[in-house]
Amino acid sequence: LIGRKPEPGSEWNDADNRWDYAHRLGRLLRRDFPQLRITLGNSLACSELIAEGLRRGFPEEYADYLGLEVVGRSSLPERQWEGALQGGELMLQTARRFGYQRWKLNACYESNYRLDALLGQRRQAEWYVRDLLLSQAWGFRDIFIGIMFDVGNSYANSFWGSTGLCTRAPYTYPKKSYVAVAFATKMLDQVVGRKAIPTGSESVYAQEFTRRDGDV
């Protein structure tokens, strides 16, 4: 992961220092750790950060992915805005505008969290599955859906701490989203995207995958 969060008054508030560091780090990682897959960005709606790097000529060979930390919350999975999975389209368009063609999309482990306290357990489950399908369609290398169980401290009041597939400890009872995501994971385990299928709609998408057993 290339990039640091600037703190008030720190040297990282200076763009020259920030991107000089990113160049040096990218060069070192490619030279000494060529097996690593490198993500540029990965901080909420970070299209601005990525655009800054592209304007400064960040070498395309120093990264593999544009990182997206999706907040989700209570927005429709298919709605296009910077804090949703569809924000990936904005990031890719930004990169393509600057001539970068090879980068793909990926997300971090804190990505895509939805509270059943806001949505209810059924809608949380339905939207998590839709998020999973969208991530597959985008070709994410890593797919993260909320957290395994709600946290057991005051962080549960945050937009991330109570998005688990199970309730908090010590009981950790499965929610409806646990069953939905488990079933979807079984169906999509190691699938490979084949093609998008036209639906004639601007809001309904269809994607064809090849399963691990070779069936479609």
CYANA upper distance limits for C-alpha pairs under 8 A (distance plus 0.5 A):
  1 LEU  CA     38 ILE  CA      6.18
  1 LEU  CA     39 THR  CA      5.37
  1 LEU  CA     40 LEU  CA      6.55
  1 LEU  CA     41 GLY  CA      7.83
  1 LEU  CA     42 ASN  CA      8.24
  2 ILE  CA     22 ALA  CA      6.70
  2 ILE  CA     25 LEU  CA      8.03
  2 ILE  CA     26 GLY  CA      7.85
  2 ILE  CA     38 ILE  CA      7.77
  2 ILE  CA     39 THR  CA      6.90
  2 ILE  CA     40 LEU  CA      5.82
  2 ILE  CA     41 GLY  CA      7.26
  3 GLY  CA     18 ARG  CA      8.23
  3 GLY  CA     22 ALA  CA      6.93
  3 GLY  CA     40 LEU  CA      7.54
  3 GLY  CA     41 GLY  CA      7.03
  4 ARG  CA     12 TRP  CA      7.98
  4 ARG  CA     18 ARG  CA      8.24
  5 LYS  CA     12 TRP  CA      8.16
  6 PRO  CA     10 SER  CA      7.07
  6 PRO  CA     11 GLU  CA      8.31
  6 PRO  CA     12 TRP  CA      5.49
  6 PRO  CA     13 ASN  CA      5.93
  7 GLU  CA     12 TRP  CA      7.64
  7 GLU  CA     13 ASN  CA      7.64
  8 PRO  CA     13 ASN  CA      7.79
  9 GLY  CA     13 ASN  CA      7.52
 11 GLU  CA     17 ASN  CA      7.31
 11 GLU  CA     18 ARG  CA      8.29
 12 TRP  CA     17 ASN  CA      6.66
 12 TRP  CA     18 ARG  CA      5.66
 13 ASN  CA     17 ASN  CA      8.49
 13 ASN  CA     18 ARG  CA      7.78
 14 ASP  CA     18 ARG  CA      6.76
 15 ALA  CA     19 TRP  CA      6.62
 16 ASP  CA     20 ASP  CA      6.44
 17 ASN  CA     21 TYR  CA      6.65
 18 ARG  CA     22 ALA  CA      6.89
 19 TRP  CA     23 HIS  CA      6.55
 19 TRP  CA     53 GLY  CA      7.58
 19 TRP  CA     56 ARG  CA      8.30
 20 ASP  CA     24 ARG  CA      6.78
 21 TYR  CA     25 LEU  CA      6.57
 22 ALA  CA     26 GLY  CA      6.45
 23 HIS  CA     27 ARG  CA      6.61
 23 HIS  CA     58 PHE  CA      7.39
 23 HIS  CA     59 PRO  CA      8.36
 24 ARG  CA     28 LEU  CA      6.70
 25 LEU  CA     29 LEU  CA      6.62
 26 GLY  CA     30 ARG  CA      6.69
 26 GLY  CA     62 TYR  CA      5.60
 26 GLY  CA     63 ALA  CA      7.93
 27 ARG  CA     31 ARG  CA      6.68
 27 ARG  CA     62 TYR  CA      7.13
 28 LEU  CA     32 ASP  CA      6.45
 28 LEU  CA     33 PHE  CA      8.18
 29 LEU  CA     33 PHE  CA      5.48
 29 LEU  CA     34 PRO  CA      7.09
 29 LEU  CA     36 LEU  CA      8.11
 29 LEU  CA     62 TYR  CA      8.49
 30 ARG  CA     34 PRO  CA      5.31
 30 ARG  CA     36 LEU  CA      8.42
 30 ARG  CA     62 TYR  CA      7.02
 37 ARG  CA     63 ALA  CA      7.75
 37 ARG  CA     64 ASP  CA      6.49
 37 ARG  CA     65 TYR  CA      8.29
 38 ILE  CA     62 TYR  CA      7.84
 38 ILE  CA     63 ALA  CA      5.31
 38 ILE  CA     64 ASP  CA      5.75
 38 ILE  CA     65 TYR  CA      6.87
 39 THR  CA     63 ALA  CA      6.28
 39 THR  CA     64 ASP  CA      6.43
 39 THR  CA     65 TYR  CA      5.10
 39 THR  CA     66 LEU  CA      6.12
 39 THR  CA     67 GLY  CA      6.06
 39 THR  CA    106 ASN  CA      8.05
 40 LEU  CA     50 ILE  CA      7.62
 40 LEU  CA     63 ALA  CA      6.79
 40 LEU  CA     64 ASP  CA      8.27
 40 LEU  CA     65 TYR  CA      6.68
 40 LEU  CA     66 LEU  CA      5.58
 40 LEU  CA     67 GLY  CA      6.18
 41 GLY  CA     46 CYS  CA      6.61
 41 GLY  CA     47 SER  CA      8.42
 41 GLY  CA     49 LEU  CA      7.13
 41 GLY  CA     50 ILE  CA      6.63
 41 GLY  CA     66 LEU  CA      6.56
 41 GLY  CA     67 GLY  CA      5.40
 41 GLY  CA     68 LEU  CA      7.59
 42 ASN  CA     46 CYS  CA      7.17
 42 ASN  CA     66 LEU  CA      7.55
 42 ASN  CA     67 GLY  CA      4.28
 42 ASN  CA     68 LEU  CA      5.15
 42 ASN  CA     69 GLU  CA      5.86
 42 ASN  CA    107 ALA  CA      7.18
 42 ASN  CA    108 CYS  CA      7.17
 43 SER  CA     67 GLY  CA      7.76
 43 SER  CA     68 LEU  CA      7.00
 43 SER  CA     69 GLU  CA      5.92
 44 LEU  CA     68 LEU  CA      6.86
 44 LEU  CA     69 GLU  CA      4.96
 44 LEU  CA     70 VAL  CA      6.46
 44 LEU  CA     71 VAL  CA      7.40
 44 LEU  CA     82 GLU  CA      8.44
 44 LEU  CA     83 GLY  CA      6.77
 45 ALA  CA     68 LEU  CA      7.52
 45 ALA  CA     69 GLU  CA      7.46
 45 ALA  CA     70 VAL  CA      7.95
 45 ALA  CA     82 GLU  CA      5.46
 45 ALA  CA     83 GLY  CA      5.73
 45 ALA  CA     87 GLY  CA      7.92
 46 CYS  CA     50 ILE  CA      6.90
 46 CYS  CA     68 LEU  CA      7.73
 46 CYS  CA     82 GLU  CA      8.41
 47 SER  CA     51 ALA  CA      6.51
 47 SER  CA     82 GLU  CA      8.25
 47 SER  CA     90 LEU  CA      7.75
 47 SER  CA     91 MET  CA      5.90
 47 SER  CA     94 THR  CA      7.82
 48 GLU  CA     52 GLU  CA      6.66
 49 LEU  CA     53 GLY  CA      6.96
 50 ILE  CA     54 LEU  CA      6.73
 50 ILE  CA     66 LEU  CA      8.41
 50 ILE  CA     91 MET  CA      8.19
 50 ILE  CA     94 THR  CA      8.49
 50 ILE  CA     95 ALA  CA      8.32
 51 ALA  CA     55 ARG  CA      6.59
 51 ALA  CA     94 THR  CA      7.05
 51 ALA  CA     95 ALA  CA      7.83
 52 GLU  CA     56 ARG  CA      6.91
 53 GLY  CA     57 GLY  CA      6.93
 53 GLY  CA     58 PHE  CA      5.96
 54 LEU  CA     58 PHE  CA      5.98
 54 LEU  CA     95 ALA  CA      7.73
 54 LEU  CA     98 PHE  CA      7.06
 55 ARG  CA     98 PHE  CA      8.07
 58 PHE  CA     62 TYR  CA      8.20
 59 PRO  CA     63 ALA  CA      8.30
 60 GLU  CA     64 ASP  CA      8.44
 60 GLU  CA    100 TYR  CA      7.04
 60 GLU  CA    102 ARG  CA      8.11
 60 GLU  CA    103 TRP  CA      8.19
 63 ALA  CA    103 TRP  CA      7.81
 64 ASP  CA    102 ARG  CA      7.99
 64 ASP  CA    103 TRP  CA      5.75
 64 ASP  CA    104 LYS  CA      7.10
 65 TYR  CA    103 TRP  CA      5.54
 65 TYR  CA    104 LYS  CA      5.27
 65 TYR  CA    105 LEU  CA      5.68
 65 TYR  CA    106 ASN  CA      6.44
 66 LEU  CA     91 MET  CA      7.82
 66 LEU  CA     92 LEU  CA      8.32
 66 LEU  CA    103 TRP  CA      7.00
 66 LEU  CA    104 LYS  CA      6.63
 66 LEU  CA    105 LEU  CA      5.48
 66 LEU  CA    106 ASN  CA      6.68
 67 GLY  CA    105 LEU  CA      6.68
 67 GLY  CA    106 ASN  CA      5.61
 67 GLY  CA    107 ALA  CA      5.75
 67 GLY  CA    108 CYS  CA      7.64
 68 LEU  CA     85 LEU  CA      8.20
 68 LEU  CA     87 GLY  CA      8.36
 68 LEU  CA     88 GLY  CA      7.32
 68 LEU  CA    105 LEU  CA      7.74
 68 LEU  CA    106 ASN  CA      6.65
 68 LEU  CA    107 ALA  CA      5.23
 68 LEU  CA    108 CYS  CA      7.42
 68 LEU  CA    111 SER  CA      8.02
 69 GLU  CA     83 GLY  CA      7.99
 69 GLU  CA    107 ALA  CA      6.17
 69 GLU  CA    108 CYS  CA      6.40
 69 GLU  CA    110 GLU  CA      7.18
 69 GLU  CA    111 SER  CA      5.22
 69 GLU  CA    112 ASN  CA      7.66
 70 VAL  CA     83 GLY  CA      5.71
 70 VAL  CA     84 ALA  CA      5.57
 70 VAL  CA     85 LEU  CA      6.56
 70 VAL  CA    107 ALA  CA      8.06
 70 VAL  CA    110 GLU  CA      8.38
 70 VAL  CA    111 SER  CA      5.22
 70 VAL  CA    112 ASN  CA      5.26
 70 VAL  CA    113 TYR  CA      8.06
 71 VAL  CA     83 GLY  CA      6.00
 71 VAL  CA     84 ALA  CA      6.81
 71 VAL  CA    111 SER  CA      6.69
 71 VAL  CA    112 ASN  CA      5.59
 71 VAL  CA    113 TYR  CA      6.29
 71 VAL  CA    114 ARG  CA      8.31
 72 GLY  CA     76 LEU  CA      8.32
 72 GLY  CA     77 PRO  CA      7.73
 72 GLY  CA     83 GLY  CA      6.97
 72 GLY  CA     84 ALA  CA      5.86
 72 GLY  CA     85 LEU  CA      8.24
 72 GLY  CA    112 ASN  CA      5.65
 72 GLY  CA    113 TYR  CA      6.19
 72 GLY  CA    114 ARG  CA      6.56
 73 ARG  CA    112 ASN  CA      8.04
 73 ARG  CA    113 TYR  CA      6.37
 73 ARG  CA    114 ARG  CA      4.94
 73 ARG  CA    115 LEU  CA      6.98
 73 ARG  CA    159 PHE  CA      7.55
 74 SER  CA    114 ARG  CA      6.96
 74 SER  CA    115 LEU  CA      8.15
 74 SER  CA    118 LEU  CA      7.58
 74 SER  CA    119 LEU  CA      7.27
 75 SER  CA     79 ARG  CA      7.44
 75 SER  CA     84 ALA  CA      8.21
 76 LEU  CA    127 TRP  CA      8.15
 77 PRO  CA     84 ALA  CA      7.39
 77 PRO  CA     85 LEU  CA      7.47
 77 PRO  CA     86 GLN  CA      8.22
 77 PRO  CA    127 TRP  CA      7.01
 77 PRO  CA    130 ARG  CA      7.10
 77 PRO  CA    131 ASP  CA      6.45
 78 GLU  CA     85 LEU  CA      8.14
 78 GLU  CA     86 GLN  CA      6.97
 78 GLU  CA    203 SER  CA      8.16
 79 ARG  CA     84 ALA  CA      7.71
 79 ARG  CA     86 GLN  CA      7.09
 80 GLN  CA     84 ALA  CA      7.20
 80 GLN  CA     85 LEU  CA      8.20
 80 GLN  CA     86 GLN  CA      5.32
 80 GLN  CA     87 GLY  CA      6.49
 81 TRP  CA     86 GLN  CA      6.90
 81 TRP  CA     87 GLY  CA      5.79
 82 GLU  CA     86 GLN  CA      7.76
 82 GLU  CA     87 GLY  CA      4.77
 82 GLU  CA     88 GLY  CA      8.18
 82 GLU  CA     90 LEU  CA      7.80
 83 GLY  CA     87 GLY  CA      6.67
 84 ALA  CA     88 GLY  CA      8.31
 84 ALA  CA    112 ASN  CA      8.22
 85 LEU  CA    112 ASN  CA      8.47
 85 LEU  CA    131 ASP  CA      7.97
 85 LEU  CA    134 LEU  CA      7.83
 85 LEU  CA    135 SER  CA      7.87
 86 GLN  CA     90 LEU  CA      8.00
 87 GLY  CA     91 MET  CA      6.98
 88 GLY  CA     92 LEU  CA      6.62
 88 GLY  CA    105 LEU  CA      7.25
 89 GLU  CA     93 GLN  CA      6.57
 90 LEU  CA     94 THR  CA      6.68
 91 MET  CA     95 ALA  CA      6.82
 92 LEU  CA     96 ARG  CA      6.57
 92 LEU  CA    104 LYS  CA      8.26
 92 LEU  CA    105 LEU  CA      8.36
 93 GLN  CA     97 ARG  CA      6.50
 94 THR  CA     98 PHE  CA      7.22
 95 ALA  CA     99 GLY  CA      7.01
 95 ALA  CA    100 TYR  CA      5.68
 95 ALA  CA    101 GLN  CA      7.76
 96 ARG  CA    100 TYR  CA      5.52
 96 ARG  CA    101 GLN  CA      6.33
104 LYS  CA    139 GLY  CA      8.30
104 LYS  CA    140 PHE  CA      8.30
105 LEU  CA    138 TRP  CA      7.56
105 LEU  CA    139 GLY  CA      7.63
105 LEU  CA    140 PHE  CA      6.27
105 LEU  CA    141 ARG  CA      8.35
106 ASN  CA    139 GLY  CA      8.49
106 ASN  CA    140 PHE  CA      5.34
106 ASN  CA    141 ARG  CA      6.46
106 ASN  CA    142 ASP  CA      6.81
106 ASN  CA    143 ILE  CA      8.42
107 ALA  CA    111 SER  CA      6.75
107 ALA  CA    140 PHE  CA      7.65
107 ALA  CA    142 ASP  CA      6.89
107 ALA  CA    143 ILE  CA      7.40
107 ALA  CA    144 PHE  CA      7.95
108 CYS  CA    142 ASP  CA      8.06
108 CYS  CA    144 PHE  CA      7.74
109 TYR  CA    144 PHE  CA      6.18
110 GLU  CA    144 PHE  CA      7.88
110 GLU  CA    146 GLY  CA      7.72
110 GLU  CA    147 ILE  CA      8.49
110 GLU  CA    160 TRP  CA      8.26
111 SER  CA    144 PHE  CA      6.52
111 SER  CA    145 ILE  CA      7.44
111 SER  CA    146 GLY  CA      7.43
112 ASN  CA    131 ASP  CA      8.27
112 ASN  CA    144 PHE  CA      7.24
112 ASN  CA    145 ILE  CA      6.16
112 ASN  CA    146 GLY  CA      6.27
113 TYR  CA    145 ILE  CA      7.01
113 TYR  CA    146 GLY  CA      4.89
113 TYR  CA    147 ILE  CA      8.13
113 TYR  CA    159 PHE  CA      7.74
113 TYR  CA    160 TRP  CA      6.32
113 TYR  CA    163 THR  CA      6.11
114 ARG  CA    119 LEU  CA      8.18
114 ARG  CA    124 GLN  CA      6.93
114 ARG  CA    128 TYR  CA      8.31
114 ARG  CA    146 GLY  CA      7.17
114 ARG  CA    159 PHE  CA      7.98
114 ARG  CA    160 TRP  CA      7.96
114 ARG  CA    163 THR  CA      5.75
115 LEU  CA    119 LEU  CA      6.79
115 LEU  CA    120 GLY  CA      8.25
115 LEU  CA    124 GLN  CA      7.44
115 LEU  CA    159 PHE  CA      7.48
115 LEU  CA    160 TRP  CA      8.15
115 LEU  CA    162 SER  CA      6.43
115 LEU  CA    163 THR  CA      5.18
115 LEU  CA    164 GLY  CA      8.48
116 ASP  CA    120 GLY  CA      4.90
116 ASP  CA    121 GLN  CA      5.51
116 ASP  CA    123 ARG  CA      8.12
116 ASP  CA    124 GLN  CA      6.03
116 ASP  CA    162 SER  CA      8.25
116 ASP  CA    163 THR  CA      7.23
117 ALA  CA    121 GLN  CA      8.32
119 LEU  CA    123 ARG  CA      6.17
119 LEU  CA    124 GLN  CA      6.29
120 GLY  CA    124 GLN  CA      6.62
121 GLN  CA    125 ALA  CA      6.66
121 GLN  CA    175 LYS  CA      7.25
121 GLN  CA    176 LYS  CA      6.40
121 GLN  CA    177 SER  CA      7.31
122 ARG  CA    126 GLU  CA      6.76
122 ARG  CA    176 LYS  CA      6.75
122 ARG  CA    177 SER  CA      7.74
123 ARG  CA    127 TRP  CA      6.46
124 GLN  CA    128 TYR  CA      6.51
124 GLN  CA    177 SER  CA      6.80
125 ALA  CA    129 VAL  CA      6.90
125 ALA  CA    176 LYS  CA      6.30
125 ALA  CA    177 SER  CA      4.28
125 ALA  CA    178 TYR  CA      7.97
125 ALA  CA    180 ALA  CA      6.37
125 ALA  CA    181 VAL  CA      7.79
126 GLU  CA    130 ARG  CA      6.89
126 GLU  CA    177 SER  CA      7.88
126 GLU  CA    180 ALA  CA      7.88
127 TRP  CA    131 ASP  CA      6.51
128 TYR  CA    132 LEU  CA      6.65
128 TYR  CA    145 ILE  CA      6.97
128 TYR  CA    177 SER  CA      7.52
128 TYR  CA    181 VAL  CA      7.50
129 VAL  CA    133 LEU  CA      6.75
129 VAL  CA    180 ALA  CA      7.20
129 VAL  CA    181 VAL  CA      6.48
129 VAL  CA    184 ALA  CA      7.21
130 ARG  CA    134 LEU  CA      6.67
131 ASP  CA    135 SER  CA      6.65
131 ASP  CA    145 ILE  CA      8.18
132 LEU  CA    136 GLN  CA      6.82
132 LEU  CA    143 ILE  CA      7.49
132 LEU  CA    144 PHE  CA      8.46
132 LEU  CA    145 ILE  CA      7.70
133 LEU  CA    137 ALA  CA      6.70
134 LEU  CA    138 TRP  CA      6.66
135 SER  CA    139 GLY  CA      6.74
135 SER  CA    140 PHE  CA      6.05
135 SER  CA    143 ILE  CA      6.94
136 GLN  CA    140 PHE  CA      6.59
136 GLN  CA    143 ILE  CA      8.39
136 GLN  CA    193 GLY  CA      8.02
137 ALA  CA    193 GLY  CA      7.47
137 ALA  CA    207 GLN  CA      7.29
139 GLY  CA    193 GLY  CA      8.13
146 GLY  CA    160 TRP  CA      7.89
146 GLY  CA    163 THR  CA      5.82
146 GLY  CA    164 GLY  CA      6.12
146 GLY  CA    165 LEU  CA      7.63
147 ILE  CA    161 GLY  CA      8.48
147 ILE  CA    163 THR  CA      6.62
147 ILE  CA    164 GLY  CA      4.97
147 ILE  CA    165 LEU  CA      6.92
148 MET  CA    164 GLY  CA      5.44
148 MET  CA    165 LEU  CA      5.65
148 MET  CA    166 CYS  CA      6.65
149 PHE  CA    162 SER  CA      8.07
149 PHE  CA    163 THR  CA      7.86
149 PHE  CA    164 GLY  CA      4.50
149 PHE  CA    165 LEU  CA      5.94
149 PHE  CA    166 CYS  CA      4.84
149 PHE  CA    167 THR  CA      5.88
149 PHE  CA    168 ARG  CA      6.05
149 PHE  CA    169 ALA  CA      8.15
149 PHE  CA    172 THR  CA      6.90
150 ASP  CA    156 ALA  CA      7.13
150 ASP  CA    161 GLY  CA      6.21
150 ASP  CA    162 SER  CA      5.03
150 ASP  CA    163 THR  CA      6.62
150 ASP  CA    164 GLY  CA      5.14
150 ASP  CA    165 LEU  CA      8.11
150 ASP  CA    166 CYS  CA      6.98
150 ASP  CA    167 THR  CA      5.82
150 ASP  CA    168 ARG  CA      4.90
150 ASP  CA    169 ALA  CA      8.09
150 ASP  CA    172 THR  CA      8.50
151 VAL  CA    155 TYR  CA      7.20
151 VAL  CA    156 ALA  CA      5.94
151 VAL  CA    161 GLY  CA      5.88
151 VAL  CA    162 SER  CA      6.93
151 VAL  CA    164 GLY  CA      8.48
151 VAL  CA    168 ARG  CA      6.14
151 VAL  CA    169 ALA  CA      7.96
152 GLY  CA    156 ALA  CA      7.15
152 GLY  CA    168 ARG  CA      6.20
152 GLY  CA    169 ALA  CA      6.72
155 TYR  CA    160 TRP  CA      8.40
155 TYR  CA    161 GLY  CA      5.86
156 ALA  CA    160 TRP  CA      7.83
156 ALA  CA    161 GLY  CA      4.62
156 ALA  CA    162 SER  CA      5.53
157 ASN  CA    161 GLY  CA      6.94
157 ASN  CA    162 SER  CA      7.45
158 SER  CA    162 SER  CA      7.60
159 PHE  CA    163 THR  CA      7.98
165 LEU  CA    174 PRO  CA      6.75
165 LEU  CA    175 LYS  CA      6.13
165 LEU  CA    176 LYS  CA      8.09
165 LEU  CA    177 SER  CA      5.95
165 LEU  CA    178 TYR  CA      5.10
166 CYS  CA    172 THR  CA      5.67
166 CYS  CA    173 TYR  CA      5.80
166 CYS  CA    174 PRO  CA      4.69
166 CYS  CA    175 LYS  CA      5.61
166 CYS  CA    177 SER  CA      8.50
166 CYS  CA    178 TYR  CA      7.00
167 THR  CA    171 TYR  CA      7.42
167 THR  CA    172 THR  CA      4.96
167 THR  CA    173 TYR  CA      5.73
167 THR  CA    174 PRO  CA      6.93
167 THR  CA    175 LYS  CA      7.38
168 ARG  CA    172 THR  CA      5.59
168 ARG  CA    173 TYR  CA      8.26
174 PRO  CA    178 TYR  CA      6.17
174 PRO  CA    179 VAL  CA      7.92
175 LYS  CA    179 VAL  CA      7.61
176 LYS  CA    180 ALA  CA      6.80
177 SER  CA    181 VAL  CA      6.37
178 TYR  CA    182 ALA  CA      6.48
179 VAL  CA    183 PHE  CA      6.64
180 ALA  CA    184 ALA  CA      6.67
181 VAL  CA    185 THR  CA      6.39
182 ALA  CA    186 LYS  CA      6.76
183 PHE  CA    187 MET  CA      6.82
184 ALA  CA    188 LEU  CA      6.57
185 THR  CA    189 ASP  CA      6.09
188 LEU  CA    211 ARG  CA      7.59
189 ASP  CA    211 ARG  CA      7.94
189 ASP  CA    212 ARG  CA      7.61
190 GLN  CA    211 ARG  CA      7.19
190 GLN  CA    212 ARG  CA      6.23
191 VAL  CA    209 PHE  CA      6.44
191 VAL  CA    210 THR  CA      5.90
191 VAL  CA    211 ARG  CA      5.02
191 VAL  CA    212 ARG  CA      6.31
192 VAL  CA    209 PHE  CA      5.85
192 VAL  CA    210 THR  CA      5.65
192 VAL  CA    211 ARG  CA      7.18
193 GLY  CA    207 GLN  CA      7.81
193 GLY  CA    208 GLU  CA      6.66
193 GLY  CA    209 PHE  CA      4.89
193 GLY  CA    210 THR  CA      6.89
194 ARG  CA    207 GLN  CA      8.10
194 ARG  CA    208 GLU  CA      5.95
194 ARG  CA    209 PHE  CA      5.63
194 ARG  CA    210 THR  CA      7.01
195 LYS  CA    207 GLN  CA      6.54
195 LYS  CA    208 GLU  CA      5.92
195 LYS  CA    209 PHE  CA      7.79
196 ALA  CA    205 TYR  CA      8.33
196 ALA  CA    206 ALA  CA      6.53
196 ALA  CA    207 GLN  CA      5.02
196 ALA  CA    208 GLU  CA      6.68
197 ILE  CA    205 TYR  CA      7.90
197 ILE  CA    206 ALA  CA      5.66
197 ILE  CA    207 GLN  CA      6.10
197 ILE  CA    208 GLU  CA      7.36
198 PRO  CA    205 TYR  CA      7.93
198 PRO  CA    206 ALA  CA      7.44
199 THR  CA    204 VAL  CA      7.11
199 THR  CA    205 TYR  CA      6.98
199 THR  CA    206 ALA  CA      7.33
201 SER  CA    205 TYR  CA      8.08
208 GLU  CA    216 VAL  CA      7.63
209 PHE  CA    216 VAL  CA      6.35
210 THR  CA    214 GLY  CA      6.47
210 THR  CA    215 ASP  CA      6.39
210 THR  CA    216 VAL  CA      5.11
211 ARG  CA    215 ASP  CA      5.88
211 ARG  CA    216 VAL  CA      6.39
